[in-house]
Amino acid sequence: MEMSGRSAIVTGAGMGLGRCHALRLARLGVKVMVNDLDGDKAEAVARDIRAAGGQALGFSASVTDEDAISAMVGQVMREWGRIDILVNNAGVLRDKSFAKMSLDDFRFVVDVHLMGSVICTKAVWDIMREQNFGRIVMTTSSSGLYGNFGQSNYGAAKMALVGLMQTLALEGEKYDIRVNCLAPTAATQMTDGLLSAEALEQLSPELVSEGLPALVSPDAPTRAILCAGAGHFARANITLTKGIQIGRAVDAADRVISKWHVIEDRKGEIIPAYGFKQLECELEAAGLVIPR
């Protein structure tokens, strides 16, 4: 794959997974704006890319700082004239059980992961619309998709990014803006002390970054959730079962309970193309058809 002439912003790219993302894109010929809260680390990664013959800039900014992100986007446009790829990677952890977690810790994690991604995406959205091309990657997590003890704040933010992806992919379709999620499993600063040395060795973040080109290439899918770790890649989906029509029966609540095994039966489940599909399925089961 060769993507010379494209430009990208990678947030939280001063170390760990973000750094690997930035280096991987640079090897494809992509010009990379390396963002990190720590400006020295961002510039160090940019220097590594330039030393290898690529083009890169470093920029210190919190993804929650709208003015700073706007300034970063402005610099990319002045230097390279376009923004083709945005990788929303910046993140933090404040792990505790929900009973022990403060609301401040909950808000902080949601602000960085969710609102940070919203702020960065909003800053490039009109640019991508005008150039009729864009590739955006949200970083979700199995903690959001499936839950993890002690990560209610993190999981809520990460699942919210899936919802953001779903809608932005629909709104960006006619402008060739494709929006996907990456759910990484990698040994980074956020996993220190959580895994064995053997597991950490297998979970090199470089292996996750090998999945990134598929999500940002000209032929990239859209609305995909790519799970990546230890060299393994899989796709997660949000599905809808066929369910059962109960209607206005007097004993409707009792029937929902007694037919739960039918409601949760995954045979014939679908991946809805849009949220309105649920309503269409419900009305069709009731004998009504929505004109298309």
Stockholm file with secondary structure:
# STOCKHOLM 1.0

chainA/1-292         MEMSGRSAIVTGAGMGLGRCHALRLARLGVKVMVNDLDGDKAEAVARDIRAAGGQALGFSASVTDEDAISAMVGQVMREWGRIDILVNNAGVLRDKSFAKMSLDDFRFVVDVHLMGSVICTKAVWDIMREQNFGRIVMTTSSSGLYGNFGQSNYGAAKMALVGLMQTLALEGEKYDIRVNCLAPTAATQMTDGLLSAEALEQLSPELVSEGLPALVSPDAPTRAILCAGAGHFARANITLTKGIQIGRAVDAADRVISKWHVIEDRKGEIIPAYGFKQLECELEAAGLVIPR
#=GR chainA/1-292 SS CCCTTCEEEETTCSSHHHHHHHHHHHHTTCEEEEEESSHHHHHHHHHHHHHTTCCEEEEECCTTCHHHHHHHHHHHHHHHSCCCEEEECCCCCCCBCTTTCCHHHHHHHHIIIIIHHHHHHHHHHHHHHHHTCEEEEEECCHHHHTCCTTBHHHHHHHHHHHHHHHHHHHHHGGGTEEEEEEEEECCSGGGTTTSCHHHHHHCCHHHHHTTHHHHHSTTCCSSCEEEEETTEEEEECCCBCCCCCCTTCTTHHHHHHHTHHHHTCCTTCBCCSSTHHHHHHHHHHTTCCCCC
#=GC SS_cons         CCCTTCEEEETTCSSHHHHHHHHHHHHTTCEEEEEESSHHHHHHHHHHHHHTTCCEEEEECCTTCHHHHHHHHHHHHHHHSCCCEEEECCCCCCCBCTTTCCHHHHHHHHIIIIIHHHHHHHHHHHHHHHHTCEEEEEECCHHHHTCCTTBHHHHHHHHHHHHHHHHHHHHHGGGTEEEEEEEEECCSGGGTTTSCHHHHHHCCHHHHHTTHHHHHSTTCCSSCEEEEETTEEEEECCCBCCCCCCTTCTTHHHHHHHTHHHHTCCTTCBCCSSTHHHHHHHHHHTTCCCCC
//
